Amino acid sequence: MAKREEILDTALDIVARVGYSRATVRELAQAVGLSQTGLLHYFGTKEQLFVEILRRRDEVDRRLLEEPFGSAADASPDLGRVFTALVRHNAEVPGLTQLFSRFASEATEPGHPAHAYFRDRYATARDLVAELVRDRQTAGALPVGLDPDRLAGLLFALIDGLQTQWMYDPEIDMADQLAYFWSLFIPSSAVATAGPSDAAQSG
């Protein structure tokens, strides 16, 4: 288990720097002192290795978001700030963003090794965000007329779409675009109080 964790941590760093297409099994194996066969012994196939790298990325992202914005102790975090921070972080690890986007597209095929991962990830993430939106509605921070389930689906569609555009044009500020999108749902009274710049940061 310790070696498997070392492999995933090392692979996460390498893929973040060089991207999926340039991170070979040989390079990953050499980085942890194994042969290619020895490396794949822990995961089965190259595709399954990269699925596990994505799972490790999720764990790291979760910790990054919990530290500044609260975890389970905070039942109603500031969603605008949380997701703006997430896409800003994604821009800092282009290789992992490339891996996620590429696998997300390829894994629509039911037989792809990452199909179940993405299916379950999207379902869980949509349910979680929808529940958080309901909490924010109860707190008066989001309009009660919003459909939480639809908003959750649209949010992830926006994030994935922005990442695709950003990979073609790195000058696109994904965090700024997402902050603007989120500001559209802030009650008018909150916007009047906070002002334009603060409104984009609220949620």
FENPE-V238782 format. One record per pair of residues at least 12 apart in sequence whose C-alpha atoms are under 8 Angstrom apart, sorted by the first residue. I is the first residue (numbers start at 1). J is the second residue. If there is no record, write none. Layout:
I|J / I|J
This chain:
4|42 / 6|32 / 7|28 / 7|32 / 7|39 / 8|52 / 8|53 / 8|56 / 9|56 / 10|28 / 10|31 / 10|32 / 11|28 / 11|53 / 12|53 / 12|56 / 12|57 / 12|96 / 14|28 / 15|95 / 15|96 / 15|99 / 16|93 / 16|94 / 16|95 / 16|96 / 16|97 / 17|93 / 17|94 / 17|95 / 18|95 / 19|94 / 19|95 / 19|96 / 19|98 / 19|99 / 20|95 / 20|96 / 20|98 / 20|99 / 25|39 / 25|46 / 47|113 / 47|114 / 48|113 / 48|114 / 51|113 / 51|114 / 51|117 / 54|96 / 54|100 / 57|96 / 61|86 / 65|82 / 65|85 / 65|86 / 69|82 / 75|132 / 75|135 / 76|132 / 76|135 / 76|136 / 77|132 / 78|202 / 78|203 / 79|132 / 79|133 / 79|202 / 79|203 / 80|179 / 80|182 / 80|183 / 80|200 / 80|201 / 80|202 / 80|203 / 81|179 / 81|201 / 81|202 / 81|203 / 83|178 / 84|175 / 84|176 / 84|178 / 84|179 / 85|175 / 87|159 / 87|174 / 87|175 / 88|174 / 88|175 / 91|174 / 97|163 / 98|167 / 101|160 / 101|163 / 101|164 / 104|118 / 126|149 / 126|152 / 126|153 / 126|156 / 127|149 / 127|152 / 129|148 / 129|152 / 130|148 / 130|149 / 130|151 / 130|152 / 131|148 / 133|148 / 134|148 / 136|203 / 141|186 / 141|187 / 141|190 / 141|203 / 142|185 / 142|186 / 142|187 / 142|203 / 143|185 / 143|186 / 143|187 / 158|178 / 159|174 / 159|178 / 162|174 / 179|200 / 179|201 / 180|200 / 182|200 / 182|202 / 182|203 / 183|199 / 183|200 / 183|201 / 183|202 / 183|203 / 186|199 / 186|202 / 186|203
